[in-house]
Amino acid sequence: MKVHQLQALVAVADTGSIRAAARLLDLSHAAVTKSMRELEADAQLPLLMRTARGIDFTETGRMLLGHARLIVGQIERANTELGELRGEVAGRLSIAVTPWIMLTFLTQAVQNFRERMPGVQLEIFEGLTAVALPRLREGSLDFAVGPVSPTMSLQEFDCTPLLTYEMSVIARRDHPCANATSLHQLLDQDWVVNYAQANYGAFMQELFWQHGAQIDRSRLHCAHSTSLLFEMVRHGGMLTHCPSVMMATESMQGWATALPLQERFERSQLGVITRRNAVLGTAAQCFKECLLTEIKRRARSAVAADRALFDVLMMLF
């Protein structure tokens, strides 16, 4: 297998067609078609199939795509590192950041990073667990800043702890259950939540099972974006379980409330998550430093909004 063949495979997956992949790679349609045929010949198995919706991947194709993303991503990172050694501060940094970090520390961290590395293009994904970990696993992210789960595979990921934080059950202020004092009063309500399917058991244990509460799974609706999740809370009358620090953000002030439940939840941990044994490049290390510097600055601040943040946050570095 050759690198240009794997690059073609990734481009077809990202664009959905050979023609669009050719445009992305600045190659001819014939060149991309040839690469795919050569790759199938090497694999001795079909990788693509045509459907009514266009091109789709066979099971073999999806398996190979996962390896291709890792290889192509690592080559791109190697080229970036070589460019930095030549004094060329350029390239791209892809990260995922959990929503409450986006709403608190991210903006200033990005500004500081841009001052230090203006030639690097940033690609930032909303880092909900169910979205971030698959991207990290396939190699399309340099790192993620997100919750560190005890069930997270240590064979796949390395984690550097940053903060611990409290969790709360959240509703809109005029919700009929806004004054509920026990989870057992909420089991007939609809919830909007976010979890990776592999972590379903751990999620249920943390929120319900440890408190002796059982809820019908049909009451749990998964949202894979923060805006969608809180839209369902604010206008759909659903409940959610999220970091208490969200209540200190401007986007939730005035309409949301944390329920005064007697049940308490274990503090969660947030960290920088990378693929196992991955080495952060210069740009990734720089961004991490900018984020840590901003967290430290806000932790030392006497501003009321910052003090409210660190009433529910604890630094681990």
C-alpha positions in Angstrom: 0.0 0.0 0.0 1.2 3.5 -0.9 0.6 6.7 1.0 -1.2 8.4 -1.9 -3.6 5.5 -2.1 -4.5 5.8 1.6 -4.8 9.6 1.2 -7.3 8.9 -1.6 -9.2 6.5 0.6 -9.5 9.1 3.4 -10.5 11.9 0.9 -13.3 9.7 -0.6 -14.6 9.1 3.0 -14.5 12.8 3.9 -16.1 14.0 0.7 -18.5 11.2 -0.2 -17.4 10.7 -3.8 -14.4 10.1 -6.0 -15.1 13.3 -8.0 -15.1 15.5 -4.8 -12.1 13.6 -3.5 -10.2 14.5 -6.7 -11.0 18.2 -6.2 -9.9 18.0 -2.6 -6.6 16.4 -3.5 -6.1 18.5 -6.6 -5.9 15.4 -8.8 -7.8 14.1 -11.7 -10.9 11.8 -11.4 -8.9 9.1 -13.2 -6.0 9.4 -10.8 -8.2 8.9 -7.7 -10.0 6.0 -9.4 -6.7 4.4 -10.2 -5.5 4.7 -6.6 -8.7 3.1 -5.3 -8.5 0.2 -7.8 -4.8 -0.3 -6.8 -5.7 -0.3 -3.2 -8.5 -2.9 -3.7 -6.1 -5.0 -5.7 -3.5 -4.9 -2.8 -6.2 -5.7 -0.3 -7.7 -8.5 -2.5 -11.1 -7.5 -1.2 -13.7 -4.8 -2.2 -13.4 -1.6 -0.3 -16.2 0.5 -1.9 -19.7 -0.1 -3.1 -22.2 2.1 -4.9 -25.6 2.7 -3.3 -28.6 4.9 -4.1 -27.0 7.6 -1.9 -23.6 7.3 -3.7 -20.4 5.6 -2.5 -20.3 3.6 0.7 -17.6 1.5 2.3 -17.7 -2.2 2.8 -16.8 -3.7 6.2 -13.3 -4.2 4.9 -13.2 -0.6 3.6 -14.2 0.8 7.0 -11.6 -1.2 8.8 -8.9 -0.1 6.4 -10.1 3.5 6.6 -9.4 3.6 10.4 -5.8 2.6 9.7 -5.6 5.0 6.8 -6.7 8.0 8.9 -4.0 7.2 11.6 -1.3 6.9 8.9 -2.3 10.0 6.9 -2.7 12.0 10.1 0.7 11.0 11.4 2.4 11.8 8.1 0.8 15.3 8.2 2.0 15.8 11.8 5.5 14.7 10.8 5.5 17.1 7.9 4.4 19.9 10.3 7.1 19.0 12.8 9.8 19.0 10.0 8.5 22.4 8.8 8.9 23.8 12.3 12.5 22.5 12.5 13.1 24.4 9.2 11.7 27.5 10.8 8.3 27.3 9.0 5.7 27.9 11.7 2.7 26.7 9.8 0.3 23.7 9.5 -2.9 22.8 11.2 -3.9 21.8 14.8 -7.1 19.8 15.3 -8.5 19.7 18.8 -11.8 18.9 20.6 -12.8 20.9 23.7 -15.6 20.0 26.1 -18.4 22.6 26.0 -17.9 24.2 29.4 -14.2 24.9 28.6 -15.4 26.5 25.3 -17.6 28.8 27.3 -15.0 29.7 30.0 -11.3 29.5 29.1 -11.1 28.8 25.4 -11.4 32.2 23.8 -8.4 33.8 25.6 -6.4 30.6 25.2 -7.0 30.8 21.4 -6.0 34.4 21.3 -2.8 33.7 23.2 -2.0 30.8 20.9 -2.6 32.9 17.8 -0.1 35.5 19.1 2.5 32.8 19.6 1.8 30.7 16.4 0.0 32.9 13.9 0.8 30.6 11.0 -1.0 27.6 12.4 -4.6 27.0 11.3 -6.9 25.9 14.2 -9.6 23.3 13.8 -11.8 23.0 16.9 -14.5 20.5 17.5 -17.1 20.5 20.2 -15.7 17.9 22.5 -18.7 15.9 23.8 -17.4 12.5 24.7 -19.4 10.6 22.1 -18.0 12.9 19.4 -14.5 13.5 20.5 -13.2 10.0 21.4 -14.0 8.4 18.0 -12.2 11.3 16.3 -9.2 10.9 18.6 -9.2 7.1 18.1 -9.2 7.5 14.3 -6.4 10.0 14.4 -8.2 13.1 13.1 -7.5 15.0 16.4 -4.2 16.0 17.9 -5.8 15.9 21.4 -9.0 16.5 23.3 -9.8 18.4 26.4 -12.6 16.5 28.0 -13.9 14.4 30.8 -11.7 11.5 32.0 -13.8 8.5 32.5 -12.7 5.6 34.7 -13.9 3.3 31.9 -11.7 5.0 29.3 -9.3 2.4 27.8 -5.8 3.0 29.0 -4.6 0.8 26.1 -6.0 3.5 23.7 -5.6 6.8 25.5 -3.3 8.8 27.8 -4.8 11.4 30.1 -3.2 14.4 31.8 -5.5 15.6 34.6 -6.3 19.4 34.7 -9.4 20.0 36.8 -12.1 18.4 38.9 -15.7 19.7 38.8 -19.1 19.0 40.3 -22.1 17.7 38.4 -25.7 18.8 38.8 -29.2 18.0 37.4 -30.3 21.0 35.4 -33.8 22.2 34.3 -35.3 25.5 33.2 -36.5 27.6 36.1 -40.2 27.2 35.4 -40.0 23.4 35.0 -42.6 21.6 37.1 -39.8 19.6 38.8 -37.5 22.6 39.4 -37.9 22.2 43.2 -37.6 18.4 43.3 -35.3 17.1 46.1 -34.8 13.6 44.9 -33.9 11.7 41.7 -36.8 9.4 42.4 -39.2 12.3 41.7 -37.7 12.6 38.2 -37.9 9.1 36.8 -41.1 9.9 34.7 -39.4 12.9 33.1 -37.7 13.0 29.7 -33.9 13.6 29.9 -31.5 14.8 27.2 -27.9 13.5 27.8 -24.7 12.7 26.1 -22.6 9.6 26.5 -20.7 7.1 24.4 -22.6 3.8 24.0 -19.6 2.0 25.4 -19.9 4.0 28.6 -23.7 3.5 29.1 -23.2 1.4 32.2 -20.9 3.9 33.9 -23.1 6.8 33.0 -26.2 5.1 34.5 -24.3 4.1 37.6 -23.1 7.6 38.2 -26.5 9.3 37.6 -29.1 6.7 38.7 -28.1 3.2 39.8 -25.8 4.2 42.7 -28.8 6.0 44.2 -31.2 3.0 43.7 -33.0 4.7 40.9 -34.2 2.9 37.8 -35.4 4.7 34.7 -36.8 3.5 31.4 -34.1 3.8 28.7 -36.7 5.4 26.4 -36.7 8.4 28.7 -33.1 9.1 27.8 -32.5 11.1 24.6 -29.0 11.5 23.3 -27.9 14.9 21.9 -24.5 15.2 20.3 -24.1 19.0 20.4 -24.4 21.4 23.3 -26.7 23.8 21.5 -29.1 20.9 20.8 -28.9 19.6 24.3 -29.7 22.9 26.0 -32.4 23.7 23.4 -34.2 20.6 24.6 -33.8 21.7 28.2 -34.8 25.3 27.7 -37.7 24.8 25.2 -38.4 21.1 25.2 -38.9 20.8 29.0 -36.3 18.1 29.4 -33.8 17.5 32.3 -30.1 17.0 31.9 -27.0 16.1 33.9 -24.1 18.4 33.3 -21.1 20.1 35.0 -22.3 22.6 37.6 -19.8 25.1 36.2 -22.2 25.6 33.3 -24.5 27.5 35.6 -21.8 30.2 35.9 -21.7 30.8 32.2 -23.5 33.6 30.5 -25.4 31.3 28.1 -27.3 29.7 31.0 -27.9 32.7 33.3 -31.5 33.8 33.7 -33.3 30.6 32.5 -31.6 27.5 34.0 -31.5 26.2 37.6 -29.7 23.3 39.3 -32.1 21.1 41.2 -31.7 20.9 45.0 -31.4 17.1 45.0 -30.4 15.2 48.2 -28.4 12.8 46.1 -24.8 13.8 45.5 -22.6 12.9 42.5 -18.9 12.2 42.6 -16.7 14.9 41.3 -15.7 14.4 37.7 -12.2 14.9 36.2 -11.2 16.8 33.1 -7.9 16.3 31.3 -6.0 16.5 28.1 -6.6 13.2 26.3 -4.3 11.9 23.6 -3.9 8.6 21.8 -1.7 6.1 23.7 2.0 7.0 23.4 1.3 9.9 21.0 3.8 12.7 21.2 2.3 16.2 21.1 3.8 18.4 18.3 5.0 21.9 18.9 1.7 23.5 18.0 -0.3 21.1 20.2 2.1 21.6 23.1 1.9 25.4 22.7 -1.9 25.3 22.7 -1.9 23.2 25.9 0.4 25.7 27.6 -1.9 28.6 26.6 -4.9 26.8 28.0 -3.1 26.0 31.3 -1.9 29.6 31.6 -5.4 30.9 31.2 -6.8 28.5 33.7 -4.2 29.5 36.2 -4.8 33.2 35.6 -8.5 32.9 36.2 -7.9 30.8 39.3 -5.9 33.7 40.8 -8.4 36.3 39.7 -10.5 38.3 42.2 -13.2 39.0 39.7 -16.6 37.7 40.9 -17.2 35.7 37.7 -13.9 33.9 38.1 -14.5 33.3 41.8 -17.8 31.7 40.9 -16.0 29.4 38.5 -13.5 28.2 41.0 -16.2 27.6 43.7 -17.0 24.4 41.7 -13.6 23.8 40.0 -10.4 22.4 41.5 -7.0 22.5 39.7 -4.9 19.4 39.5 -1.7 20.9 38.2 
